[in-house]
């Protein structure tokens, strides 16, 4: 099971659209995919469920990631994650003929309360003040994913909040890879640089605490998440090609020591706003414009190559390409 955290330090960069479409595309290839919505804005969740359905069938029945975090009791076995996972019906209908599965661990608009609780458990915003509950907090999500062993997924994709708080750090502690979405502009480039700094600092800090507590917690594994690269979203096109200033921003990304994906996705109100209204990712919708559908398939191909996804299998995407 491969775990990928999709993280950014700036909102409005297409993070949720990237999460939903990568997950849905790979599920359509016949794989089992779990999406986890850790963003309190819950945009990923509302990409699959109408607000009223979310309220009555998920939030009111405590089938969200917030409910899972709140059901955790110190010094006890964490509750299995399975009971909080749902299967969005519209996406399932499109994916089922290929034998895949797309599940979702939904978010909650009050998920920020969990962030505050976990921060307090650590002893404040500066985690190094106390390491007493360090791994109890940061290993929670990893422990929850480990509980899924009886029904493993091929891929887990985590939609992180647009900041580097405790919940995002827990996602980093649970993942193997990090994918960074961005818009081709100066502010996004600055956000990437800040995110990479925060990521490096957290990995160093986590491994340092693991070394210090190796006698007490020998089972704690050191972190070594690999950054897959930057995916440029909402790219402006002119006469069928990306605008000329795009190269400057790609060069700025390369200067940070991280590569931009060759594949990128254009700005398309019709494809992405329409898909949210339909509660079906653009990559699954027959109404998605051809150019956007082609770019999404290119992106998934490159994602699988960078992931080294032999366990997922890369077969079948050529047949799918023939459908668009």
Rosetta blueprint (number, residue, H / E / L):
1 X L
2 X E
3 X E
4 X E
5 X E
6 X E
7 X L
8 X L
9 X L
10 X L
11 X L
12 X L
13 X L
14 X L
15 X H
16 X H
17 X H
18 X H
19 X H
20 X H
21 X H
22 X H
23 X H
24 X H
25 X H
26 X H
27 X H
28 X H
29 X L
30 X L
31 X L
32 X E
33 X E
34 X E
35 X E
36 X E
37 X E
38 X L
39 X L
40 X L
41 X L
42 X L
43 X H
44 X H
45 X H
46 X H
47 X L
48 X L
49 X L
50 X L
51 X H
52 X H
53 X H
54 X H
55 X H
56 X H
57 X H
58 X H
59 X H
60 X L
61 X L
62 X L
63 X L
64 X L
65 X H
66 X H
67 X H
68 X H
69 X H
70 X H
71 X L
72 X L
73 X L
74 X L
75 X L
76 X L
77 X L
78 X L
79 X L
80 X L
81 X L
82 X H
83 X H
84 X H
85 X L
86 X E
87 X L
88 X L
89 X H
90 X H
91 X H
92 X H
93 X H
94 X H
95 X H
96 X H
97 X H
98 X H
99 X L
100 X L
101 X E
102 X E
103 X E
104 X E
105 X E
106 X L
107 X L
108 X L
109 X L
110 X L
111 X L
112 X H
113 X H
114 X H
115 X H
116 X H
117 X H
118 X H
119 X H
120 X H
121 X H
122 X H
123 X L
124 X L
125 X L
126 X L
127 X H
128 X H
129 X H
130 X L
131 X L
132 X L
133 X L
134 X H
135 X H
136 X H
137 X H
138 X H
139 X L
140 X H
141 X H
142 X H
143 X H
144 X H
145 X H
146 X H
147 X L
148 X L
149 X H
150 X H
151 X H
152 X L
153 X L
154 X L
155 X E
156 X E
157 X E
158 X E
159 X E
160 X L
161 X L
162 X L
163 X L
164 X L
165 X L
166 X H
167 X H
168 X H
169 X H
170 X H
171 X H
172 X H
173 X H
174 X H
175 X L
176 X L
177 X E
178 X E
179 X E
180 X E
181 X E
182 X E
183 X E
184 X L
185 X L
186 X H
187 X H
188 X H
189 X H
190 X H
191 X H
192 X H
193 X H
194 X H
195 X H
196 X H
197 X H
198 X H
199 X H
200 X H
201 X H
202 X H
203 X H
204 X H
205 X H
206 X H
207 X H
208 X H
209 X H
210 X H
211 X H
212 X H
213 X L
214 X L
215 X L
216 X L
217 X L
218 X L
219 X L
220 X L
221 X L
222 X L
223 X L
224 X L
225 X L
226 X E
227 X E
228 X E
229 X E
230 X E
231 X E
232 X E
233 X E
234 X L
235 X E
236 X L
237 X E
238 X E
239 X L
240 X L
241 X E
242 X E
243 X L
244 X L
245 X L
246 X H
247 X H
248 X H
249 X H
250 X H
251 X H
252 X H
253 X H
254 X H
255 X H
256 X L
257 X L
258 X L
259 X L
260 X E
261 X L
262 X L
263 X L
264 X L
265 X L
266 X E
267 X L
268 X L
269 X H
270 X H
271 X H
272 X H
273 X H
274 X H
275 X H
276 X H
277 X H
278 X H
279 X L
280 X L
281 X L
282 X H
283 X H
284 X H
285 X L
286 X L
287 X L
288 X L
289 X L
290 X H
291 X H
292 X H
293 X H
294 X H
295 X H
296 X H
297 X H
298 X H
299 X H
300 X H
301 X H
302 X H
303 X H
304 X H
305 X H
306 X H
307 X H
308 X L
309 X L
310 X L
311 X L
312 X L
313 X L
314 X L
315 X L
316 X L
317 X H
318 X H
319 X H
320 X H
321 X H
322 X L
323 X L
324 X L
